[in-house]
């Protein structure tokens, strides 16, 4: 079935005119999930559809008929990652058989916000199991409950992770927009690898309440969409102060319910853009695309500072891992302890034991070394943890991104988001060997990061990243939108069995 890649604004126009209803729209996307995701090319990005979707759509249509619309997301079908709690008939499992059958006792905070905004939650997306914090040789996009998600541009290539299902589903037009989560790269990588827009917000802009965690110092949900405009709309709908997540206290005066107002076609004019040349790697095909993007920005009136290297961008890898291990144990234990009787595991130790007892289903391709290592860590009062966290924040903030921005008086920094999707390898695991770094400095600092489609290599998408200091989402959205509107570089996927290597 051919379903146009309608934007949120176009869908609202069609529902306002009566050309479409929320119910018919939900039916169209559900039909496409059946055809493209579960049959057809077999993307396998949707782990579960919402059995109440059509009933919810009818209720939203009734509201519209009465003259009540809740905002730009009213009746819009969205998919959310399966590590985000929903109190309905859908499970929340992080892709793990250890949580199969678990029904959340209440909605995650961002789900409450989305429902309040009138969004229609169509289903949940597959992910790298436990958001890719389980084994050393993991396979991005694979989970024991959901199986393997594939890249819609070339089915033998990765959809990246951990928000693989959200990225692939948006690219394949199985929803209008989707929600992913990131600790380090899990929104940016699947977005750029699947040729879409992804926003990793400032830590605390969006609540993590009701989201299966990895690490509270880096975790955040974020929007994934085919356009900057749609991503901005989705971002605004999810903001708010959550008393259950102390990090959101800081966003009361810094967040917006409407980020679409920052969309500006002239947003790059006179903007000072720094080229993080030391993070860009050396791959000639990627660099060629990156140089083209820089020239486009110059043409649009940007002041390009090249190089504007980010100090210490590669000096915290060991301590980042240390922090993630400590926080994973503490945060996951807290989440699992709170679960009711629909869950059979209530601690990280329970999960490890379950995985061992069900290894033929759970551990067929890679192990759980990260979980075992995390379970051996002490508490968050441990001096080693506190020193590692302090070092990470110092090197990525004051002596990292902030230093580069301050030195060159920049509005934002740019870098290639990554290379094209690598071949899926169930034997040896992920084999991404691109010598570039786009995600870790902003992820560890807790700073915002946006990726936008920038071009293709043998038909496989690659993106360009814009990142800056805390709470600079308005600036990044403005810059990314101006670049997107001038270039329009996104192409629809073709569901090829393998990449087209013809020049």
Secondary structure, 3 states (H helix, E strand, C coil): CCCCCCCHHHHHHHHHHCCCCHHHHHHHHHHHHHHHHHCCCCCCCEEEECCCHHHHHHHHHHHHHCCCCCCCCCCCEEEEECCECCCCCCCCCCCCHHHCCCCCCCCCHHHHHHHHCCCEEEEEECCCHHHHCCCCCCCCCEECCCEECEECCEEEEECCCCCHHHHHHHHCCCCCEEEEEECCCCCHHHHHHCCCEEEECCECCECCCCECCCCCCCCEEEEEECCHHHHHHHHHHHCCCCCCCHHHHHHCCCCCCCCHHHCCCCCCCCCEEEECHHHCCCCHHHHHHHHHHHHHHHHCCCEEECCCCCCCCCCCHHHHHHHHHHHHHHHHHHHHHCCCCCCCCCCHHHHHHHHHHCHHHHCCCCCCHHHHHHHCCCCCCCHHHHHHHHHHHHHHHHHHHHHHHHHHCCCEEEEECCCCCCECCCCCCCCCCCCCCCCHHHHHHCCCEEEEEEEEECCEEEEEEEECCCCCHHHHHHHHHHHHHHHCCCCCCCCECCCCCCC
